[in-house]
């Protein structure tokens, strides 16, 4: 059950950060940060309950975090550009 929830949260976070990029706002960024936090938290629980899969989980987690960091930074930059032109 936790694996399904973890994958669902991660997928929703990827979809949301894509939406946030096209309609950036502080609220959208906060929601993106929350999704990342929830994904990391559920990933930690998964690694704690099944440590045999830790290397694979950590590698996938680092790739996810890298993608989300770049996407959130791009969204933040776009929001800053929009606010500076107004």
Buried (B, 14 or more C-beta within 10 A) or exposed (E): EEEEBBEEBBEBBBEBBEBBBEEBEEEBBEBBBEBBEBBBEBBEEBBEEEEEEEEEBEEEBEEBBEEBEEBBEBBBEBBEEEEEEE
